[in-house]
């Protein structure tokens, strides 16, 4: 039987707490929250900040609808 253990971490970039697996910062500074990891990836391909937020909102909505949470 698998134990459901949640690790709560605080992102050094945005200060938000998260329980999902972390992303790795592109500058090598260590783990960051998945949202900041997504922002870094989108920024690297030239997506502007407003569009990044729309994409992240869509990801969160889909996670809520599927029951995966954040």
N, CA, C and O of each residue as an XYZ file, in Angstrom:
280
protein
N       0.838     -1.170      0.000
C       0.000      0.000      0.000
C       0.890      1.241      0.000
O       1.875      1.306      0.734
N       0.546      2.194     -0.803
C       1.328      3.418     -0.927
C       0.856      4.456      0.086
O      -0.341      4.714      0.212
N       1.808      5.047      0.806
C       1.468      6.113      1.740
C       1.286      7.414      0.974
O       2.047      7.706      0.051
N       0.306      8.177      1.344
C       0.075      9.486      0.731
C       0.744     10.549      1.591
O       0.123     11.131      2.481
N       2.004     10.788      1.315
C       2.760     11.785      2.048
C       2.959     12.986      1.136
O       3.455     12.850      0.018
N       2.572     14.159      1.614
C       2.709     15.378      0.837
C       3.818     16.223      1.433
O       3.856     16.447      2.643
N       4.707     16.685      0.595
C       5.757     17.598      1.023
C       5.333     18.992      0.577
O       5.056     19.226     -0.600
N       5.287     19.904      1.529
C       4.931     21.284      1.207
C       6.224     22.082      1.115
O       7.023     22.108      2.051
N       6.413     22.727     -0.018
C       7.606     23.534     -0.255
C       7.189     24.964     -0.550
O       6.050     25.225     -0.937
N       8.123     25.885     -0.365
C       7.894     27.294     -0.682
C       8.844     27.672     -1.815
O      10.051     27.445     -1.728
N       8.292     28.244     -2.868
C       9.091     28.641     -4.022
C       9.931     29.874     -3.677
O       9.400     30.871     -3.189
N      11.235     29.806     -3.929
C      12.082     30.969     -3.649
C      11.853     32.135     -4.611
O      12.260     33.261     -4.326
N      11.212     31.874     -5.738
C      10.956     32.934     -6.724
C       9.704     33.726     -6.400
O       9.737     34.955     -6.332
N       8.593     33.018     -6.200
C       7.309     33.705     -6.041
C       6.764     33.660     -4.616
O       5.827     34.390     -4.290
N       7.339     32.814     -3.767
C       6.909     32.727     -2.381
C       5.677     31.872     -2.140
O       5.225     31.755     -1.000
N       5.124     31.273     -3.185
C       3.933     30.433     -3.046
C       4.315     29.043     -2.541
O       5.415     28.556     -2.805
N       3.394     28.409     -1.811
C       3.609     27.024     -1.404
C       3.117     26.111     -2.517
O       2.219     26.466     -3.281
N       3.726     24.920     -2.594
C       3.305     23.938     -3.587
C       3.602     22.543     -3.064
O       4.493     22.360     -2.234
N       2.851     21.557     -3.555
C       3.036     20.175     -3.127
C       3.445     19.255     -4.272
O       3.867     18.124     -4.033
N       3.327     19.718     -5.496
C       3.694     18.892     -6.642
C       5.215     18.887     -6.829
O       5.911     19.717     -6.243
N       5.729     17.971     -7.631
C       7.179     17.923     -7.845
C       7.704     19.253     -8.386
O       7.055     19.884     -9.221
N       8.869     19.677     -7.916
C       9.402     20.975     -8.333
C       9.997     20.951     -9.733
O      10.317     19.895    -10.280
N      10.134     22.136    -10.291
C      10.884     22.339    -11.534
C      12.303     22.740    -11.116
O      12.533     23.118     -9.967
N      13.224     22.657    -12.031
C      14.589     23.094    -11.765
C      14.807     24.438    -12.442
O      14.546     24.591    -13.636
N      15.283     25.407    -11.679
C      15.524     26.742    -12.234
C      16.577     26.662    -13.326
O      17.559     25.931    -13.197
N      16.376     27.398    -14.379
C      17.321     27.392    -15.499
C      18.673     27.961    -15.147
O      19.671     27.625    -15.785
N      18.728     28.831    -14.128
C      20.012     29.406    -13.734
C      20.777     28.518    -12.755
O      21.845     28.893    -12.272
N      20.219     27.328    -12.464
C      20.897     26.382    -11.595
C      20.775     26.691    -10.112
O      21.482     26.099     -9.297
N      19.881     27.618     -9.748
C      19.763     28.012     -8.353
C      18.991     27.019     -7.496
O      18.904     27.194     -6.280
N      18.433     25.988     -8.102
C      17.734     24.964     -7.334
C      16.293     24.799     -7.746
O      15.878     25.284     -8.798
N      15.520     24.105     -6.908
C      14.123     23.840     -7.243
C      13.240     25.082     -7.109
O      13.439     25.922     -6.232
N      12.265     25.166     -8.004
C      11.256     26.229     -7.988
C       9.905     25.576     -8.213
O       9.834     24.411     -8.603
N       8.842     26.314     -7.970
C       7.506     25.739     -8.145
C       7.230     25.466     -9.630
O       7.851     26.069    -10.505
N       6.306     24.563     -9.898
C       5.975     24.265    -11.290
C       5.524     25.488    -12.091
O       5.824     25.591    -13.281
N       4.805     26.416    -11.450
C       4.361     27.610    -12.172
C       5.544     28.461    -12.609
O       5.572     28.932    -13.746
N       6.516     28.667    -11.734
C       7.704     29.450    -12.106
C       8.511     28.716    -13.173
O       9.085     29.347    -14.060
N       8.558     27.393    -13.091
C       9.229     26.605    -14.125
C       8.554     26.775    -15.470
O       9.219     26.897    -16.498
N       7.223     26.782    -15.460
C       6.471     26.997    -16.696
C       6.727     28.394    -17.238
O       6.925     28.575    -18.439
N       6.723     29.384    -16.346
C       6.999     30.760    -16.781
C       8.383     30.869    -17.423
O       8.536     31.502    -18.467
N       9.390     30.250    -16.799
C      10.749     30.294    -17.367
C      10.781     29.662    -18.755
O      11.392     30.203    -19.676
N      10.125     28.526    -18.897
C      10.123     27.837    -20.195
C       9.415     28.675    -21.256
O       9.906     28.810    -22.377
N       8.264     29.236    -20.900
C       7.526     30.052    -21.868
C       8.292     31.326    -22.222
O       8.306     31.745    -23.379
N       8.926     31.935    -21.227
C       9.723     33.143    -21.483
C      10.877     32.837    -22.439
O      11.236     33.663    -23.278
N      11.457     31.635    -22.301
C      12.603     31.276    -23.135
C      12.246     31.153    -24.615
O      13.117     31.235    -25.481
N      10.953     30.956    -24.896
C      10.526     30.882    -26.298
C       9.776     32.137    -26.731
O       9.135     32.160    -27.782
N       9.863     33.185    -25.905
C       9.345     34.485    -26.308
C       7.887     34.759    -26.009
O       7.308     35.686    -26.575
N       7.278     33.973    -25.127
C       5.880     34.214    -24.773
C       5.833     35.349    -23.753
O       6.546     35.311    -22.750
N       4.994     36.363    -24.005
C       4.946     37.511    -23.096
C       4.225     37.152    -21.793
O       3.530     36.139    -21.714
N       4.400     37.995    -20.781
C       3.906     37.719    -19.428
C       2.389     37.534    -19.383
O       1.900     36.663    -18.663
N       1.643     38.328    -20.131
C       0.183     38.204    -20.122
C      -0.258     36.846    -20.664
O      -1.155     36.212    -20.108
N       0.366     36.411    -21.731
C       0.027     35.109    -22.314
C       0.461     33.975    -21.391
O      -0.222     32.955    -21.301
N       1.590     34.143    -20.707
C       2.051     33.143    -19.736
C       0.983     32.917    -18.672
O       0.676     31.775    -18.328
N       0.415     34.008    -18.150
C      -0.603     33.893    -17.106
C      -1.852     33.194    -17.622
O      -2.473     32.422    -16.893
N      -2.224     33.453    -18.862
C      -3.380     32.764    -19.452
C      -3.118     31.262    -19.537
O      -3.997     30.453    -19.241
N      -1.909     30.901    -19.940
C      -1.549     29.492    -20.064
C      -1.551     28.819    -18.696
O      -2.072     27.714    -18.547
N      -0.975     29.475    -17.706
C      -0.939     28.907    -16.355
C      -2.346     28.780    -15.785
O      -2.656     27.785    -15.129
N      -3.196     29.764    -16.022
C      -4.593     29.672    -15.585
C      -5.291     28.477    -16.229
O      -6.067     27.782    -15.572
N      -5.020     28.237    -17.507
C      -5.608     27.100    -18.206
C      -5.121     25.788    -17.599
O      -5.910     24.861    -17.412
N      -3.841     25.704    -17.292
C      -3.285     24.501    -16.656
C      -3.979     24.252    -15.321
O      -4.390     23.126    -15.039
N      -4.114     25.296    -14.492
C      -4.756     25.139    -13.187
C      -6.213     24.698    -13.331
O      -6.682     23.835    -12.589
N      -6.923     25.293    -14.286
C      -8.327     24.925    -14.502
C      -8.444     23.453    -14.888
O      -9.311     22.745    -14.377
N      -7.587     22.995    -15.774
C      -7.625     21.606    -16.213
C      -7.266     20.647    -15.077
O      -7.833     19.560    -14.974
N      -6.325     21.054    -14.230
C      -5.955     20.233    -13.079
C      -7.126     20.117    -12.094
O      -7.398     19.037    -11.571
N      -7.811     21.229    -11.847
C      -8.977     21.197    -10.941
C     -10.067     20.287    -11.507
O     -10.662     19.492    -10.779
N     -10.321     20.408    -12.801
C     -11.372     19.617    -13.431
C     -11.052     18.137    -13.435
O     -11.956     17.304    -13.366
N      -9.772     17.799    -13.515
C      -9.382     16.392    -13.539
C      -9.148     15.833    -12.140
O      -8.940     14.632    -11.971
N      -9.184     16.721    -11.128
C      -8.974     16.274     -9.755
C      -7.525     16.149     -9.362
O      -7.228     15.608     -8.297
N      -6.600     16.636    -10.192
C      -5.186     16.516     -9.889
C      -4.707     17.562     -8.888
O      -3.685     17.368     -8.230
N      -5.430     18.658     -8.771
C      -5.046     19.695     -7.814
C      -3.760     20.377     -8.184
O      -3.245     20.215     -9.291
N      -3.253     21.130     -7.266
C      -2.048     21.893     -7.524
C      -0.917     21.454     -6.661
O       0.181     22.002     -6.756
